[in-house]
Amino acid sequence: MSEPILKLDNVEIEYQVENSENVTAVSNCSFSINKGEYFGLVGESGCGKSTVVKSIVGGLDSNGRIKSGEILFNGRPIHTYSELEYRRDLRWKEIAVIPQASMNSLDPITKLSEQAIEIAQTHTNWNENKILNKLSNLFERVGLSESRIDDYPHQFSGGMEQRASIAFALLLEPSLIIADEPTTALDVIKQDEIFAYFDKIKEDDFTLLLITHDMSVVLENCDSMAVLHSGQTAESGDVNQLHQNPRHPYTSLLQKAFPDLRHPNQELEEIKGIPPELTGDIDYCTFADRCPWAAEECKKKAPPLELVGDSDSHYTSCIRHDEIESFETTDSN
Protein backbone atom coordinates (compact mmCIF):
# COMPACT_ATOMS: atom_id res chain seq x y z
CA MET A 1 0.00 0.00 0.00
CA SER A 2 1.28 3.49 -0.84
CA GLU A 3 2.16 6.01 1.82
CA PRO A 4 -0.88 7.77 3.38
CA ILE A 5 -1.41 11.35 2.33
CA LEU A 6 -2.12 12.26 5.97
CA LYS A 7 -1.18 10.42 9.14
CA LEU A 8 -1.67 11.40 12.76
CA ASP A 9 0.35 9.26 15.16
CA ASN A 10 -0.41 9.50 18.91
CA VAL A 11 -0.99 13.24 18.71
CA GLU A 12 -1.51 15.11 21.98
CA ILE A 13 -2.57 18.77 21.99
CA GLU A 14 -2.93 20.99 25.01
CA TYR A 15 -4.00 24.56 25.72
CA GLN A 16 -2.33 26.70 28.35
CA VAL A 17 -4.85 28.25 30.73
CA GLU A 18 -3.84 31.13 32.98
CA ASN A 19 -3.75 30.22 36.67
CA SER A 20 -4.83 26.67 35.92
CA GLU A 21 -3.51 23.31 34.79
CA ASN A 22 -3.20 22.97 31.02
CA VAL A 23 -6.31 21.64 29.25
CA THR A 24 -5.70 18.50 27.17
CA ALA A 25 -7.91 18.81 24.09
CA VAL A 26 -6.51 15.83 22.17
CA SER A 27 -4.65 12.76 23.43
CA ASN A 28 -3.64 9.48 21.80
CA CYS A 29 -5.19 10.58 18.51
CA SER A 30 -4.16 8.35 15.60
CA PHE A 31 -5.56 7.75 12.12
CA SER A 32 -4.32 7.76 8.52
CA ILE A 33 -5.92 8.74 5.22
CA ASN A 34 -4.94 7.25 1.87
CA LYS A 35 -4.68 9.30 -1.30
CA GLY A 36 -7.97 9.66 -3.14
CA GLU A 37 -9.95 8.53 -0.10
CA TYR A 38 -12.98 10.20 1.44
CA PHE A 39 -12.43 9.98 5.19
CA GLY A 40 -14.83 10.98 7.97
CA LEU A 41 -13.87 12.18 11.45
CA VAL A 42 -16.89 11.81 13.74
CA GLY A 43 -17.69 12.81 17.30
CA GLU A 44 -19.86 15.01 19.49
CA SER A 45 -19.27 18.71 19.94
CA GLY A 46 -16.33 19.18 22.29
CA CYS A 47 -14.57 15.93 21.36
CA GLY A 48 -11.57 17.64 19.72
CA LYS A 49 -12.45 17.51 16.00
CA SER A 50 -11.86 21.21 15.32
CA THR A 51 -8.64 21.17 17.32
CA VAL A 52 -7.39 18.33 15.13
CA VAL A 53 -8.22 20.36 12.01
CA LYS A 54 -6.37 23.42 13.35
CA SER A 55 -3.32 21.31 14.17
CA ILE A 56 -3.16 19.96 10.61
CA VAL A 57 -3.12 23.44 9.02
CA GLY A 58 -1.04 25.18 11.68
CA GLY A 59 -4.00 27.16 12.98
CA LEU A 60 -3.96 26.40 16.70
CA ASP A 61 -4.71 29.35 18.96
CA SER A 62 -1.70 31.10 20.49
CA ASN A 63 -2.09 29.20 23.76
CA GLY A 64 -2.30 25.81 22.04
CA ARG A 65 0.55 23.47 21.19
CA ILE A 66 1.20 19.97 19.93
CA LYS A 67 2.74 18.39 23.00
CA SER A 68 3.69 15.07 21.43
CA GLY A 69 3.11 12.79 18.46
CA GLU A 70 3.46 13.38 14.74
CA ILE A 71 1.38 14.82 11.89
CA LEU A 72 2.71 13.64 8.53
CA PHE A 73 1.55 15.00 5.18
CA ASN A 74 2.92 12.94 2.28
CA GLY A 75 5.53 11.71 4.72
CA ARG A 76 6.58 15.22 5.78
CA PRO A 77 6.41 16.06 9.53
CA ILE A 78 4.32 19.21 9.19
CA HIS A 79 3.77 19.53 12.95
CA THR A 80 7.27 21.04 13.04
CA TYR A 81 6.51 23.65 10.34
CA SER A 82 6.82 27.35 11.04
CA GLU A 83 4.00 29.75 10.18
CA LEU A 84 5.94 30.80 7.08
CA GLU A 85 6.26 27.18 5.92
CA TYR A 86 2.55 26.50 6.45
CA ARG A 87 1.61 29.62 4.49
CA ARG A 88 4.15 29.09 1.72
CA ASP A 89 3.98 25.32 1.20
CA LEU A 90 0.63 24.01 2.42
CA ARG A 91 -2.37 26.27 2.84
CA TRP A 92 -4.63 26.57 -0.21
CA LYS A 93 -2.06 24.95 -2.51
CA GLU A 94 -1.78 21.53 -0.84
CA ILE A 95 -4.41 21.64 1.93
CA ALA A 96 -7.59 23.73 1.78
CA VAL A 97 -10.27 24.06 4.44
CA ILE A 98 -14.01 24.48 3.98
CA PRO A 99 -14.86 26.08 7.34
CA GLN A 100 -18.02 25.60 9.34
CA ALA A 101 -18.50 29.35 9.77
CA SER A 102 -18.22 30.41 6.12
CA MET A 103 -19.08 34.03 6.87
CA ASN A 104 -15.85 34.29 8.90
CA SER A 105 -13.65 32.92 6.11
CA LEU A 106 -14.47 35.50 3.43
CA ASP A 107 -13.62 39.22 3.51
CA PRO A 108 -17.06 40.90 3.54
CA ILE A 109 -15.85 44.13 1.89
CA THR A 110 -13.82 42.62 -0.98
CA LYS A 111 -15.32 41.17 -4.14
CA LEU A 112 -15.08 37.40 -4.37
CA SER A 113 -13.27 37.66 -7.70
CA GLU A 114 -10.61 39.89 -6.14
CA GLN A 115 -10.18 37.50 -3.21
CA ALA A 116 -9.72 34.59 -5.63
CA ILE A 117 -7.11 36.50 -7.65
CA GLU A 118 -5.16 37.34 -4.48
CA ILE A 119 -5.18 33.73 -3.27
CA ALA A 120 -4.21 32.24 -6.63
CA GLN A 121 -1.48 34.75 -7.44
CA THR A 122 0.06 34.22 -4.02
CA HIS A 123 0.47 30.48 -4.64
CA THR A 124 0.57 30.05 -8.44
CA ASN A 125 1.66 31.79 -11.65
CA TRP A 126 -1.90 31.77 -13.08
CA ASN A 127 -3.07 34.91 -14.86
CA GLU A 128 -6.32 36.67 -14.00
CA ASN A 129 -8.28 35.16 -16.89
CA LYS A 130 -7.45 31.63 -15.83
CA ILE A 131 -8.31 32.38 -12.21
CA LEU A 132 -11.66 33.94 -13.00
CA ASN A 133 -12.61 31.23 -15.51
CA LYS A 134 -11.77 28.60 -12.89
CA LEU A 135 -13.83 30.42 -10.25
CA SER A 136 -16.78 30.83 -12.64
CA ASN A 137 -16.80 27.12 -13.45
CA LEU A 138 -16.64 26.21 -9.77
CA PHE A 139 -19.48 28.58 -8.90
CA GLU A 140 -21.65 26.91 -11.50
CA ARG A 141 -20.79 23.46 -10.20
CA VAL A 142 -21.71 24.30 -6.60
CA GLY A 143 -25.01 25.86 -7.65
CA LEU A 144 -24.11 29.55 -7.83
CA SER A 145 -24.53 31.78 -10.86
CA GLU A 146 -21.26 32.59 -12.64
CA SER A 147 -22.32 36.24 -12.62
CA ARG A 148 -21.99 36.30 -8.81
CA ILE A 149 -18.18 36.08 -8.75
CA ASP A 150 -17.97 39.89 -8.71
CA ASP A 151 -20.36 40.22 -5.78
CA TYR A 152 -19.40 40.84 -2.16
CA PRO A 153 -19.88 38.09 0.47
CA HIS A 154 -22.35 40.26 2.40
CA GLN A 155 -24.68 40.05 -0.60
CA PHE A 156 -24.97 36.27 -0.14
CA SER A 157 -27.16 34.24 2.17
CA GLY A 158 -25.47 31.91 4.66
CA GLY A 159 -25.99 28.91 2.40
CA MET A 160 -24.62 30.77 -0.62
CA GLU A 161 -21.54 31.82 1.35
CA GLN A 162 -20.98 28.20 2.31
CA ARG A 163 -21.11 27.13 -1.34
CA ALA A 164 -18.73 29.96 -2.26
CA SER A 165 -16.32 28.69 0.42
CA ILE A 166 -16.43 25.25 -1.16
CA ALA A 167 -15.60 26.75 -4.56
CA PHE A 168 -12.68 28.66 -3.04
CA ALA A 169 -11.34 25.51 -1.38
CA LEU A 170 -11.30 23.74 -4.75
CA LEU A 171 -9.79 26.70 -6.64
CA LEU A 172 -6.11 25.69 -6.55
CA GLU A 173 -6.79 21.96 -6.90
CA PRO A 174 -5.27 20.98 -3.52
CA SER A 175 -4.37 17.39 -2.69
CA LEU A 176 -6.38 17.42 0.56
CA ILE A 177 -9.61 19.24 1.32
CA ILE A 178 -10.74 19.42 4.94
CA ALA A 179 -14.47 20.03 5.16
CA ASP A 180 -15.45 21.10 8.68
CA GLU A 181 -19.23 20.55 8.89
CA PRO A 182 -19.47 21.85 5.28
CA THR A 183 -23.24 21.70 4.97
CA THR A 184 -24.21 23.21 8.34
CA ALA A 185 -25.86 26.29 6.81
CA LEU A 186 -27.59 24.41 4.00
CA ASP A 187 -31.04 22.89 3.76
CA VAL A 188 -31.29 19.15 3.14
CA ILE A 189 -31.72 19.56 -0.62
CA LYS A 190 -28.55 21.64 -0.94
CA GLN A 191 -26.72 19.23 1.37
CA ASP A 192 -27.51 16.41 -1.04
CA GLU A 193 -26.40 18.55 -3.98
CA ILE A 194 -23.05 19.37 -2.35
CA PHE A 195 -22.31 15.74 -1.54
CA ALA A 196 -23.40 14.75 -5.03
CA TYR A 197 -20.84 17.23 -6.30
CA PHE A 198 -18.14 15.78 -4.04
CA ASP A 199 -19.04 12.35 -5.38
CA LYS A 200 -18.85 13.61 -8.98
CA ILE A 201 -15.28 14.89 -8.57
CA LYS A 202 -14.07 11.92 -6.55
CA GLU A 203 -11.82 10.82 -9.41
CA ASP A 204 -10.16 14.24 -9.67
CA ASP A 205 -7.13 13.14 -7.64
CA PHE A 206 -7.91 14.84 -4.35
CA THR A 207 -8.61 13.54 -0.87
CA LEU A 208 -11.44 14.64 1.43
CA LEU A 209 -11.38 14.78 5.23
CA LEU A 210 -14.98 15.33 6.36
CA ILE A 211 -15.48 16.57 9.92
CA THR A 212 -18.97 16.04 11.33
CA HIS A 213 -21.03 14.99 14.32
CA ASP A 214 -23.44 13.11 12.03
CA MET A 215 -22.32 9.53 11.54
CA SER A 216 -25.02 8.89 8.93
CA VAL A 217 -23.44 11.51 6.62
CA VAL A 218 -20.09 9.73 6.87
CA LEU A 219 -21.59 6.28 6.33
CA GLU A 220 -23.27 7.53 3.16
CA ASN A 221 -20.38 9.53 1.67
CA CYS A 222 -17.02 8.27 2.97
CA ASP A 223 -14.78 5.26 2.42
CA SER A 224 -13.17 5.16 5.87
CA MET A 225 -13.63 6.93 9.17
CA ALA A 226 -12.39 7.52 12.69
CA VAL A 227 -14.53 8.12 15.77
CA LEU A 228 -13.19 10.61 18.31
CA HIS A 229 -14.20 10.93 21.95
CA SER A 230 -12.61 13.58 24.17
CA GLY A 231 -9.54 13.69 21.98
CA GLN A 232 -8.94 9.94 21.86
CA THR A 233 -9.43 7.82 18.76
CA ALA A 234 -12.11 5.36 19.84
CA GLU A 235 -12.19 3.42 16.59
CA SER A 236 -11.14 3.68 12.94
CA GLY A 237 -11.47 1.68 9.76
CA ASP A 238 -13.62 1.07 6.71
CA VAL A 239 -17.09 2.62 7.14
CA ASN A 240 -18.77 -0.74 6.55
CA GLN A 241 -16.63 -2.36 9.24
CA LEU A 242 -17.56 0.26 11.81
CA HIS A 243 -21.21 0.28 10.77
CA GLN A 244 -21.73 -3.48 10.77
CA ASN A 245 -19.21 -4.49 13.42
CA PRO A 246 -18.47 -1.63 15.85
CA ARG A 247 -15.90 -2.58 18.44
CA HIS A 248 -16.01 0.42 20.76
CA PRO A 249 -19.02 1.23 22.97
CA TYR A 250 -18.94 4.89 21.91
CA THR A 251 -19.13 3.99 18.22
CA SER A 252 -22.01 1.61 18.84
CA LEU A 253 -23.98 4.09 20.96
CA LEU A 254 -23.29 7.03 18.65
CA GLN A 255 -24.56 5.03 15.71
CA LYS A 256 -27.76 4.15 17.56
CA ALA A 257 -28.31 7.77 18.61
CA PHE A 258 -29.17 8.78 15.03
CA PRO A 259 -32.47 7.86 13.36
CA ASP A 260 -32.37 5.22 10.63
CA LEU A 261 -34.95 5.56 7.85
CA ARG A 262 -34.88 1.79 7.43
CA HIS A 263 -36.08 1.37 11.03
CA PRO A 264 -38.37 4.36 11.73
CA ASN A 265 -39.78 2.83 14.91
CA GLN A 266 -36.41 2.02 16.44
CA GLU A 267 -35.89 3.67 19.81
CA LEU A 268 -32.82 5.92 19.82
CA GLU A 269 -30.01 5.38 22.32
CA GLU A 270 -28.97 8.10 24.74
CA ILE A 271 -25.31 8.70 25.49
CA LYS A 272 -25.50 10.04 29.02
CA GLY A 273 -23.20 12.80 30.19
CA ILE A 274 -20.93 15.05 28.11
CA PRO A 275 -17.31 14.73 26.95
CA PRO A 276 -15.20 15.69 30.00
CA GLU A 277 -12.78 18.61 30.16
CA LEU A 278 -9.40 17.01 30.62
CA THR A 279 -6.17 18.27 32.17
CA GLY A 280 -2.64 16.90 32.44
CA ASP A 281 -1.59 13.50 31.18
CA ILE A 282 -4.52 11.30 30.15
CA ASP A 283 -3.77 7.80 31.39
CA TYR A 284 -7.29 6.35 31.19
CA CYS A 285 -10.12 5.84 28.69
CA THR A 286 -11.90 9.18 28.28
CA PHE A 287 -15.22 7.38 27.71
CA ALA A 288 -15.03 5.31 30.89
CA ASP A 289 -17.31 7.53 33.00
CA ARG A 290 -20.02 7.49 30.29
CA CYS A 291 -19.65 3.88 29.21
CA PRO A 292 -22.33 1.42 30.39
CA TRP A 293 -19.83 -1.44 30.18
CA ALA A 294 -16.71 0.13 31.72
CA ALA A 295 -14.55 -1.87 34.10
CA GLU A 296 -12.11 -0.61 36.72
CA GLU A 297 -9.23 -1.33 34.36
CA CYS A 298 -10.64 1.24 31.87
CA LYS A 299 -10.00 4.01 34.40
CA LYS A 300 -6.45 2.99 35.21
CA LYS A 301 -4.63 3.28 31.87
CA ALA A 302 -5.02 4.78 28.42
CA PRO A 303 -6.27 2.05 26.09
CA PRO A 304 -3.97 1.19 23.18
CA LEU A 305 -5.28 1.50 19.62
CA GLU A 306 -5.08 -2.04 18.30
CA LEU A 307 -6.31 -4.14 15.40
CA VAL A 308 -9.60 -6.01 15.67
CA GLY A 309 -9.27 -9.75 15.02
CA ASP A 310 -7.68 -10.59 11.67
CA SER A 311 -8.37 -7.18 10.12
CA ASP A 312 -5.48 -5.10 8.82
CA SER A 313 -7.37 -1.79 8.92
CA HIS A 314 -10.00 -1.92 11.69
CA TYR A 315 -8.63 -0.40 14.93
CA THR A 316 -10.23 0.15 18.31
CA SER A 317 -9.05 1.50 21.64
CA CYS A 318 -11.47 -0.49 23.82
CA ILE A 319 -9.76 -3.11 25.98
CA ARG A 320 -13.07 -5.05 26.10
CA HIS A 321 -13.81 -4.95 22.37
CA ASP A 322 -14.05 -8.75 22.17
CA GLU A 323 -16.96 -8.66 24.66
CA ILE A 324 -19.12 -5.92 23.12
CA GLU A 325 -21.51 -8.25 21.28
CA SER A 326 -22.26 -10.12 24.50
CA PHE A 327 -22.89 -6.83 26.35
CA GLU A 328 -25.33 -5.63 23.70
CA THR A 329 -27.12 -8.99 23.57
CA THR A 330 -27.54 -8.98 27.36
CA ASP A 331 -28.88 -5.43 27.33
CA SER A 332 -31.41 -6.19 24.59
CA ASN A 333 -32.77 -9.03 26.66
N, C-alpha and C positions, 0 to 999 in steps of 0.2 A: 504494500500500500504506500502511496506517495505521502510526503510530509504534509501534515495538516497546515492549512492556511493560518489558523489561529489555535493556540494552545495555552490554557491556563493551568499551571501546575502548583497546587497547594498554596494558592495566593491568600495572603492575609492583609487586610487593609484596616487601618485604625484612624480615628479622628482625635486630635488633641482638644480637650475641653478644659477651659480655664478653671482652676481651683477644683479639679475633679480628676478621677482616673480616666485614662483614655478610653474612648468608646470603640469597641471592635465591631466594625460594620460587616466585614467579610472574614471568614476563617476557613481554612481547609477547602477552598474552592478550586475544583479541577474539572475541566472538560476540554474537548478538542473538536474542531470543526474542519471537515475536509473541503477541499476546493470544489466549488460548484454545488455545495450542499445548502439546503435550507434548514437552519437549525433554530429551535425554539428554546428560550430560557424562561422558565415559568416559576411563579411564586406569588405569594400575597404581597400587598403593599407593606413595605418595611422589611422585606427579606434580603435586601442588598442588591437587587437587580440593577438599579440606576447607578449605584456605586461601582459595580463591575463595568458598566458601560463607560463611565468617566475614567476609570483606570486604564481602559484599553486605548482611549484617545488622548490621554494625558490631560484630562480635564477635572481632576480632583480639586476640591476646594483647598484653599491655602493651608488649612489646618489638617488636611488629610495626607496620608502617605501609605505607600505599599511597604509594609513591614517585612514581609518575607514572601518567598515563592517567585515564580517566573511567569511573564506574559510574552509569548513568542509569536511573532507574525512572520510567516514564511521563514521560520527558523531564526529570525532576528530577535534578540532580547529587548523589546521596545520599552519594558518597564524601566530601563536605565536611560532612556532618551531624555535629552534636555528639551525645554519648550521650543527652542529653535529647530531642533531635529524633528519634533512632532509636526511643527508648522510647515517645515520645508519638505519633509519626506513622506508624510503620512496623510494628514488631514486633507479631505476632498479628493486628493489624487489617488490614494491607495485605500483609505477608509473614509467613508462618508456616513453621517448620522442623520436619520429622519427623527427629529425630536418629538416628544409627546406634546410639548407646548409650542406649536408652530409659530404662534404670534410673537414669541420671544426670540426666534431664530432669524427673523427677517427684519431688516431696517425699515421701519414704517414710513420714513420720509425720503426714501430713495427708490426710484423705479426698479422693478424687478429685472428689466433688461440690463440696467446699469450695474446692478449687483452681480448678475451672471457674468458680465464682461470683466468685472474686477476679479472675481474668483478665478475664472478661466485664465486670464492673462497673468495672474500671479503664479499659476502652476503649469501652464502650457505655453506653446508658441502659436496658438490658434489666433486667427484674425477675427475681427468683429462679426463679419458675415457668417463665418462658420459657427461662432458661438450663438448668435441669434437664431440661425436656422436650427441648430441642435435644440435650443430652448423651445422654439416654436413647436417642433416635432414632439418634444416631451410633454408640453402642455396639452397638445391634442390627445396624446396617449393616456394621460391621466384624467381626461374629461374636462379640460379647460380650453376655452377658445384661444387660438393662436394670437388673436388681436389683443389679448390681455397681458402680453409680456411687457408692455410699456406702462402698465398701471402700477399704482403704489399698493403695498400690502394692506394699508388701512381701507382700501376700497373693496377688499375681499371679505367674504364671510369666513367664520372659523374653519369650516370644511374646505373651502376653496384655498385658504392659506395652507392647510395640511397637504392638499394635493400639490400645491406649488412647492412645498418643502420636499416632497417626494421627487418632483422633477429636478429640483436643484441637486438633490443627493445623487441622482443618476447622471448629471451633466458631464462629469469628467470620466465617466466609465470606470469607477473604482473597482478594485478586486473584491472588497468587502463592504457591504451596506449593513449598518446597524439600525434597525427600525424599532424605536422605543415607543411601544403602544401607538403604532402609526395610524390607526383608524379611530382613535378616541373621539375625535370631534365629528365623525362622519355617521350618517344614518346607516341602517343595515344594508340598504341597496348599494350605497357608495362603498361600504366596506367590502361587499362582494366584488364590486368592480375593481377595486384596488388590488385585491388578492388575485383576481382573474388576470390582471395586468402583470403582477409578479410571476404568476404561473406562465404567462405568455413569453416572458423574457428569461425564463429559467435556463435556456440554452445559451444565453449571451455571455457566458464565461464570467459570471460574478457569483459571489456567495452572500447569503442573507442570514443575519443573526436577528431573529425576531424576539423582542422582549415583551412579555405580556403576563397578565394574571389569569388569562382565560385559556385553560388547557384545551378546550374544544377547538379554538382557533389554530393552535399548534398541531393538534392531531389531524386537522383537515388540510393544513398547508405545508407542513414541514416534513423533512426526512428523518431527522434525529432531534433529540431534545435533552435538556438537563432540568431537573427540578431543584430549586434553591429554597432552603429554609434557614432564616436567620444567618445568612452568609455561608452556610455549609451546603455542599452539593449532596442532596439526599439520594439522587439517582440520576443516571444518564444512560442513553442508548437509543436504539431505533424506536421511532414513535409507536410502532406496532408492538414491540416488546413491552414497552412501559404501559401501553393501553391494555393489552391482553394479559400481561403477567407482571404487574407491579410488585416490586420487592422491597419497598419502603412504606411504612404506614402513612407517611405524609402524602406520598404519591397516590396511594389508594384512596385516602380520604378526600384529597383535593379533587380527584377525578369524580368521585361520587357527590361532590358538593355542587356540581354543575348539572343543569337539566339535560336530559338526553331525549331527543325527539322520537327515538325508537321506543322509548319506555316512558311515555308521558305521565303515567301514574306512579312512577317510582319515587319513593320518599327520598329527599335529599339528605345527605349526611351533614352534620355540623362539626366543624373543627373548633373545639372550645378553646378560649384564650386567644392571645395575640402573640406574634413573634416577640421574644423578649429583647430588651436593650442589654447588650453585653459589654463587659469591660474586662480588660486584662487578657491573659492567655485563656483560650477556650479549650479546656481539656475534658469535655463531655459532649454528649449529643444535644444539640440545641432544641430538638423536638421532644426531648424526654419528658418535660413537664406537661406537655399537651398530648402525649401519646397514650392511647388507651391500653397499650400492650407493653409499656416500658418496664424494664427490670432495673434492679439496683445497679447492675453493671453499666447500664446506659448512662448513668449520672457520674461515673467514676473515670471515664476516659473518652477521648474523642474517637469516634468510630472510624476505622480505615475505609477508604473507598476501594472496594474489591469486586472482582468479577463474579457474576452469578452463574453457578453451575458450569456448563461447558461452553458458555458464550464467550466470544472474544471481543464483545463491544458493549455488553450490558453490565453496568456498574451500579452498586448500591453501597450506602454507608450505614446500613442497619445491621447490627451484629446478630439479630434474630431473623434475618430475611428468609431463612429456610423454614421458619415456623409460621409465616404470615397467613398462608392458606388455612392452616388449622385454626388460627385465631379468628379469622373471618367466618369460617364455617361454624364455630362455636357460638359466635355472636348472632349469626342469622337464625340459629336454633333457639 
